[in-house]
Amino acid sequence: MNPYKKFTKDVGLAGVAQLVSSLKGLLLLPILTKTLRAEFYGIWTQIMVTISLLMPLALLQLEYAMTRFLTAEENKNKISKGVSSIFVTVASAASVISLLIFILAEPLAIAVFGGAGATHFVKISAFLILLSALNQIIFQYFISFRQMERYSGFVILQTIGEALLISYAVLSGFGLFGAIISLLLVRTFIFIIGFLLVRSEVRMTTPCLSVVKPYLAFSLPLIPFTLSWWLVTSGDRYVIGYFLGAANVGIYSASYTLGNVISFLYAPIALVLFPAITNLYENNNIHEVKMHLKYTLKFFLMIAIPSLFGLTILSKSLLGILTTSEFIEAYMVIPIVALGALLFNIGKLFSDVLMLFKKTKIISLVFGSSALLNLVLNIFLVPLIGIIGAAIATLVTFAILFFVLAFISFKSLPFDWDPKFITKSIASSIVMGLVILKVSPHGAVNTLISIGIGAVVYFGVLLALKGFTKEEYRFLRDIIRSAV
């Protein structure tokens, strides 16, 4: 049970960190949307999207190489040389990109941020790229070497710091400028503390080309993969901004954030799964790899399927609670995005399997094709039916991506999945949805109560339908006991 004990504890710690991180988004959503105009919230969204776009270039995707090549490494000299080489290489690449963004701030503002008036926002945001890339390498060090207590602590510290400082700045009248400065201050502090902690464990040396070369051979094909991932998950904001304006970007983003809550459910698993199965694979524990994949998929669906039904039914109520009337018109975006997010995150599990076999070129090809399809669909649908078209484009792309990745992954490493359980989970979710519709909640308190009632109904029906076997009950019980 040792691998499962470690895996369960790590997922729990990552889950706490991701929960706090997601709560930051939910906390800032009403503060930003109700304090800033939709136009400025749209600029804020575009800045965050642009940073996520440039991060793969700044990182050169070497964070994946750190996990794939160093997780099972026991030689401390090799670890030191590898981590140092990755850190210096990323710092250099990120510095160049940040400088270019600063220099080209005005034309970028005119092209994608709604006009020259956003130039000063773009300039100060340029430094966020360097800080975010360096912090990501520090966080990835903790993930790769299974130091999830430290990872969780740093994520929570950064999240709380950003939430409090941004809220104070915006509510004090400093607006969007204050929000961006708040991010810079908090991430600078996190970098200093995190770097000192990593340096206490790893002897920093000069970068070595012979060390970096195989890492880059693995990671560089992932740049188009991650850029395509960005285009699929965030590129629709640019299309909406071009055709419909910054205000509609803000309106769409608010609904997309709520629909994408399902991704938050998988996020802690995603952080832990790849290092875990990499370590098992390198030690020839193929059976354990398959078991990790089987139960990861099953327990994710156990939570994700009812979440999809709940978000669909409560979409308008949630928008009414968290935003203003200006945003409620986009409530139909939430269920469409939620279904797409469910399929997309299962696809991420299959992409981890392909990375296990170092098939990064195949991953890039699949995601690149999906990104092109998504762009074409957005350009066609957004002018035709507005922001709903962007949501539909997302769902269609994620569905195709899911089926293709599943097919290729199962050819490399087939593992058990349980279609009967999925059917029972859907049936239980339908009953739960009917109960919530009957309650018809209004207001924050009633909505929270209905969510609690729905959860009880869902798990009650799932147990009655015998969604789990006796062996799985014992398996889950033993994992919980070993993790306590």
N, C-alpha and C positions, 0 to 999 in steps of 0.2 A: 504493500500500500504506500510505500515511500514516495514514488512518483506522483500518485494522486494526492497525497497529503500536501506535498509541496505545491502542486498545481492548484489545488483548492485554496490554499492559503494565499498564493500569489494572485489568483483571480479575485479573491475577497478584498485584498489590499488595493488592487488596481480598481476594483469596483467602487470602493469608497472614494478613491481619488477622482474617478470619472463621474461619480454622483455629485461630488462637490463642484467639479468643473461644469457639469451640465446645469447645476443650480445657478451658477454664475450667469449663464446665458439666459435662463428664465428670469433671474433678478434684473439683469440689465435690459432685457427686452422692454418691459413697461417703462423703465426709467428713461431709456434713450428715445423710445417712440413717443412718449408723452411730453418729453422735455425738448427734444430736437424736432424740427419739422421733418416731414417725410423725405424732403430733398437731402437734408444733412444726414439723416439715418441711411439714406441710399449711398451717400459718399462714404460713410463709415463702413457700410457693407462692401463697397467696391474696394476699399483699402484692405480689408481683411481677406477678400477674395484674391486680390493681387498678390498679397504676401504669400498666400497658400500656393499661388501659381508659381512664384519664383523660388519657393523653398526647395523643390527638387533640384534646381540648377545650383543653388547655393550649397546644398548638401552633397551633390553629386551621387545621391542615394547611398552614400557610404555607411549610413546607419544600418542598412540591411546587411552590408558586408561585415560590419562589426559583429552582428548577431550570428550570421551564418558561419564565419570563420573563427571567431574567438570564444563563443559560448562554451564549447567543449575543450578549449585549450587549457592545458595545465602548466605550461612553461611560462614563468613570470616574465622572462626577458622578451619572449615573443609577444606576450600580451602588452607589455610596455611599448615595444616598438610599433605594434599595430595600432594601439590607441593613440599614441603620439603622432604617427603618420596621418591617421584619419583626421585628428583634430587640427593639425596645421594645414592640411589640404583644404578642409572645409572652411577654415578661417580665411584663407587666401581667396577662395572662390566667392565667399559671401561678401567680403570686403569690396571686391571688384563690382559685384552686382549692386550693392548699396550705393557706391559712388556713382555708377551710371544712372541709377534712378534719381539721385540728387541732382545731377547735371541736367538730365532730361525731364525735370519735373514739370515745366510749363507745357511742352507739347503733349506729355502724357495726360496732364490735367485737362487739356482741351479735347484730347481724343477720347478718353474713357471716364473722366470724372465730372463731366458736366460743364466744363468751362475753365478759363484761366483763373477764376476766383478760387479754385481748389488747389492752386500751385503750392501755397505754403503748407497745406495739409500733406501733400505728396512729399515735399522735402523732408519734413520731420519724420514722416513714416518710413523713409528710406532706411533709417538706422535700425528700424525694427527687424529688417531682414537679417542683418548681421547678428543681432542679439538672439533672435528666434532660432537661427541655425546653430549657433554655439550652444544654446540651452538644449536644443534637441539632441545634440551629440552627448551632452552630459546625461540627459534623461535616458538615452539609449544605452549608455554605459551601465546604468543601474538595471535596466531591463535585461540586457544581454547576460549580465552576471548574476541575475536572479536576486538582486537587492531591492525587492519590491517595497520594503519598509521605507527605504530612502526615497525611492521614486514617488511613492504615495505622499510622503511628507513634503517633498519639494513641490509636487503638483498642487497639493492643498494650500501650501504657503503662497505660491504664485497666484492661485485662483482667488483666494480670499483677499490678498493684497490688491490685485487688479480690480476686483469687484468693489471693494471699499473705496479705493482711491478714485476710480472712475465715477462712482456714484457721488462722492463728495465734490469732485471737480465739476461735474455736469449740473448738479443741484445748486452749486454755488455760483453758477452763471458763467463758467469758463467754456461751456459748450463743447463742440467737437475738438477744438484745440486742446482743452484740458483733458479730454478722454485719451487722446493720443499720447500726450506727455506722461500721463499716468502709466500707460503701458511701458513706455521707455524707462521710467524710474524703477518700476517693479522688476522688470526683466533684467535690468542692469544689476540690481541687488541679487537676484537669483543666480545670475551668472557668476558673480564674484564668489558667493558662498559655495556653489556647486563645483566650480573649478578648483577651489582650495581643497575640497573634500576628495575629489578624484585624484588630485596631485599627491595627496597624502598616501594613496594606495598604488599609484602608477608613477614610475619614474619617467618624467617627460624627457624625450630624446629628440634629436633632429629627425625629420621625416626621411624615410628610406624608399627610394623608387622601386627597388626589388620587392618590397613589402606591399606597396600601394598598387603595383601593377596588376596582380591577380584580383585584388579587391575591386579595382576599377573594371576589370574584365567582367566581373559578376554584376557590379552595380550600375555601370553606365547604360546597359540596355533597359534598366528600370527607370531611367529618366523619361523617355517617351511614355513608358507605362504610367508613371505618376503624373506627368503632364496630361496624358489622356484621361487619367482618373480625375484630375482637376477639371478638365474640360467637360467631362461627363457630369460631375457633381456641382460645378460652380460656373461653368461657361455660360449657362443660360442667363445669368445676371447681366452679362455684357450684351447679349442679344436683346434682352428686355430693355436695358438702358438705351441701346441704339434706336430701337423702334418705338418704345413707349415712354422713355424718360426715367430720371433718377427716382421720382416718387413711386413709380410702379415697381422699381427694383426693391425699394424698402417694403412695400406692401407684400410683394411675393416672398421676400426673405423672411418676413415674420411668420408666414404660414409654413414655409419650407422648414424653418427651425423647429416648429412644433411637429411636423410630419416626420422629421428626421430624428425624433426622440428614440426611435427603434435602433438607430445606429449607436446611441449611447448605451443601449443594453448590451450590444456586442463588443463595444470598445474595450472593456477590461479583459475580455476573453482574447481579443485580438492581440493585445499587448503581451500576453503570457503564452499563448498557444505556440507561436513560431519558435521562440527559444526552447520551449519544453519539448516539442517534437524534434527539433534539431538535435538536441542533446541525446534523446532516445535513439534517433536514427543513426547518429555517429557511433553509438554504442551497440548497434545492431539489434535493438529492441523493437522490431517491426510490429510485433503483436501489440505492444504498448502504444505505439504510434496510432494504430488503427483504433484502439480503445479510446484514446484521447479524442480522436476525430469523431467517433460515433457518439460519445456522450456530450461532447461540446455541441454538436449539431442538435441533438435531442433536447438538451436543457435550454439551449437558446430559443428553439422553436416553442418550447413550453411557455416561455414568457412573451416572445415576440408576437405570436399569433393572437392572443387575447389583447395585446397592446394595440395591434392593428385595428381590431374591432372597436376597442374603446376610443381610439383617436378618431375613427370615422364617425361615431355617434356623437362625440362631445366636441367635434371640431369648432362649431360656431360658438359654443359656450366658452371654450378655452380662449379663443380669440377675443371674445367680449370681456373676459376677465383680465387678460394680459395686455391688451392693446386698446386703441380707441376705435370709434365707429368707422374711421377712414380705412381700417385694415380688415374689417369683418367680411367685406365683399369677397375676399379671396379664400373663404373657408373650405371650398371644394378642393383647393390645392392640397390640403392636409392628408386626406385619405389616399390620394393618388401617389403623393410622395412617400407616404408611410409604406404602402405596398411595394413600391420600388426599392425603398431602403431595406426592407426585409429580404428581398431577393438579392440585392447588392451585397449585403453582409454575408449571406451564405456563399456568394461567389468569392468573397475575400478568403473564406476558409479554404476553398478549392485552390485559390492562387497561392496560399501558403504551402500546399502540397507540391505545387509546381516549383516553388522556390526551393523546397527541400531537395528536389532533384536538379537544381540549378538551371531550370528551364526559363530563365528570365527573358530570353528573346521571344519565346512563344507568348509569354504574358504580355510583353510590349506589343506584339502584333495583334493580339486579341483586343487589348484595351485601345490601341490606336484605331482599329477598325470601328470599335464602338464609339469612340470620340467623334470620328468623322460622321457616322450615322446620326449621333446626337446633335451635332452642329447643323446638319442638313435638316433634320426634323424641326429644330428650334427656328431656323430661318424661315421654314415653310409655315409652321403652326402659329408662332407668336404674332405675326402681322394678321393672321387669319382669325384666331380666337383668343388672342391676348395671353395673359399669364397662365391660364388653364392649359394652353398649348404647350408651354414650357414644362408643366408638370406631366403632361401626357408623353412628351418626348423623353423625359427622364424615366418614366415607367417602362416604356417600350425598350429603351436602351438597356436598362438594368435587367429586364426579363431575358433579352437575347444574350447578354453577358453572362447571366447565371447559367443558362443552358449550355453554352459553349464551354465555359470553364468546368462545369460539372462533367461533361462528356470527356474532355481531355484529361482531367484529373483522375477520373475513375480508370482510365486506361493505364495510368502510371501506378496508382495505389488504390485499389477498390477497398471500401470498408462498408460495414453494415449500416443501413438506415432503416427507419421504421415507418412505412407509409400508413400502417394501421393507427399508429400514435398520432400522426398528423391529422388523419380523419377525425379521430376522437377529440383532438384539441380544437379543431374547427367547429365540431358539433357543440362542444362545451362553450366555445366563444359565442356561438349563435344564441344559446340560452342566456348567457351573461348579457349579451346585447339587448335582448328582449326585456330583461329585467331593468336595465338602465333606461331604456326607452319608456318603460312603464313609470319609473320614478320621475323622469323628465326634470332633471335638476336645473336650477337657476342660481347663479351666484357662486362665489368661491367655496363657501363652506358646504353647501349642498352638493356641489360637484365633487369635492373631496370625499364626502360621505358615500356618494354613489359609486365612486371608484373603489372604495373599500368593500362595499356590498358586492360589486361586480367581481372582485377578486375572490371573495368567499364563494360566490355562486360558481365561478369558473372551476376552481380547484375541487369543489364539492362534486360537480358533475363529472369532472375528469377522473376523480377517484371512483365514482360510481360506475363509470365506463371501463374501469380497470386499464387506465392509460399506461400503467407500469406493471411489469412482471414482478413476482416475488423476488427473483434474483436481483432485479434492478433496485427494489426497495432495500434489500440487504446491502447492495453495492453503495447506494447513496447514504445509507445509515453508517456504514463503515468509514466512508470518506469524511462525513461530518464529525464522527467521533475522533478520527485520527487528526482532523484539522483543529479541533478545539484545544 
